[in-house]
């Protein structure tokens, strides 16, 4: 299935939907519990990803990025980030990019530790996961 992206309104694009009929019961459980993220730990061990950073982006979405969004592609992607603890799948792309760029500007080990702790609480509360 191709993504329904309006290039003139990319800021309001939302990747996940509560009404996505492609998600099976098992898949829904894996998403809500965030167990579907575990394989990405191998990418962290291989050095392709970080624990904290902007999430990897889908190439079909990147091709519609305005120039100012592309800065987020210059850093190592992460399993969790500021956007994930600020709404996970519920927020629009424009807001996700805002949080990602804010993270890049304010990067610090302390910020990473705060994000990791908040991620644990978000996962247990299943916030924004569907």
C-alpha positions as CSV (number, residue, x, y, z in Angstrom):
1,X,0.0,0.0,0.0
2,X,1.4,3.4,-0.9
3,X,1.4,6.2,1.6
4,X,-1.3,8.8,1.1
5,X,0.9,11.9,1.3
6,X,-0.1,15.4,0.2
7,X,3.2,17.1,-0.6
8,X,1.5,20.5,0.0
9,X,0.4,19.5,3.5
10,X,3.2,17.2,4.6
11,X,3.3,18.8,8.1
12,X,0.0,17.2,8.9
13,X,0.9,13.7,7.6
14,X,0.3,11.0,10.3
15,X,1.9,7.6,9.6
16,X,-0.1,5.5,12.2
17,X,-3.8,5.3,12.5
18,X,-6.0,3.8,15.1
19,X,-8.3,2.5,12.4
20,X,-5.6,0.8,10.3
21,X,-7.2,-2.5,9.3
22,X,-3.9,-4.1,8.3
23,X,-2.8,-4.5,11.9
24,X,-3.5,-8.0,13.2
25,X,-4.3,-8.7,16.9
26,X,-0.8,-10.0,17.5
27,X,0.7,-7.1,15.6
28,X,-1.5,-4.7,17.7
29,X,-0.2,-6.3,20.9
30,X,3.5,-6.0,19.7
31,X,3.0,-2.4,18.8
32,X,1.2,-1.4,22.0
33,X,3.8,-3.2,24.1
34,X,6.6,-1.8,21.9
35,X,8.0,-5.4,21.6
36,X,8.2,-4.7,17.9
37,X,11.2,-2.4,18.6
38,X,13.4,-5.1,20.1
39,X,14.9,-6.2,16.7
40,X,16.2,-2.6,16.4
41,X,18.6,-3.3,19.3
42,X,20.6,-5.3,16.8
43,X,21.0,-2.2,14.7
44,X,22.2,-0.3,17.8
45,X,24.8,-3.0,18.4
46,X,25.9,-2.8,14.8
47,X,26.2,1.0,15.1
48,X,23.5,1.7,12.5
49,X,21.2,3.2,15.1
50,X,21.4,4.9,18.5
51,X,19.1,4.3,21.5
52,X,18.1,8.0,21.3
53,X,17.7,10.1,18.2
54,X,15.2,10.9,15.5
55,X,13.4,7.8,14.2
56,X,14.5,6.5,10.8
57,X,12.3,8.0,8.1
58,X,10.5,6.2,5.2
59,X,12.1,7.2,1.9
60,X,8.7,7.9,0.4
61,X,8.2,10.5,3.0
62,X,11.7,12.0,2.8
63,X,11.2,12.8,-0.9
64,X,8.6,15.4,0.1
65,X,10.6,17.0,2.9
66,X,11.1,20.7,2.7
67,X,14.7,21.7,3.0
68,X,14.5,22.6,6.7
69,X,13.4,19.1,7.6
70,X,16.4,17.4,6.1
71,X,18.7,18.4,9.0
72,X,17.2,15.5,11.0
73,X,18.6,13.0,8.4
74,X,22.2,14.1,9.3
75,X,22.2,12.4,12.7
76,X,22.2,8.7,13.6
77,X,18.6,7.5,13.9
78,X,17.4,6.3,17.2
79,X,14.9,3.8,18.7
80,X,13.3,6.5,20.8
81,X,13.5,10.3,20.9
82,X,11.9,13.5,22.0
83,X,9.0,13.1,19.6
84,X,8.2,9.6,20.8
85,X,7.9,10.7,24.4
86,X,5.8,13.7,23.3
87,X,3.1,11.7,21.5
88,X,4.5,8.7,19.7
89,X,2.3,7.7,16.8
90,X,-0.4,10.3,17.5
91,X,1.4,13.4,16.4
92,X,1.7,14.8,12.9
93,X,5.0,14.8,10.9
94,X,5.4,18.6,11.4
95,X,5.4,18.2,15.1
96,X,7.6,15.1,15.0
97,X,10.2,17.1,13.0
98,X,9.9,20.0,15.4
99,X,10.8,17.7,18.3
100,X,13.5,16.0,16.4
101,X,15.2,19.3,15.4
102,X,14.8,20.5,19.0
103,X,16.5,17.4,20.2
104,X,19.4,17.9,17.7
105,X,19.9,21.5,18.8
106,X,19.8,20.6,22.5
107,X,21.6,17.3,22.4
108,X,23.3,16.2,25.7
109,X,23.8,13.0,27.6
110,X,21.5,14.3,30.3
111,X,18.7,14.8,27.7
112,X,19.3,11.3,26.4
113,X,19.0,9.9,29.9
114,X,15.7,11.9,30.5
115,X,14.3,10.6,27.2
116,X,15.2,7.0,28.0
117,X,13.5,7.2,31.4
118,X,10.4,8.9,29.9
119,X,10.3,6.2,27.2
120,X,10.1,3.5,29.8
121,X,7.1,5.2,31.5
122,X,5.5,5.8,28.1
123,X,5.8,2.2,27.1
124,X,4.3,1.0,30.4
125,X,1.4,3.4,30.0
126,X,1.0,2.5,26.3
127,X,0.7,6.2,25.4
128,X,0.2,6.9,21.8
129,X,0.7,3.2,20.8
130,X,-1.8,1.6,18.5
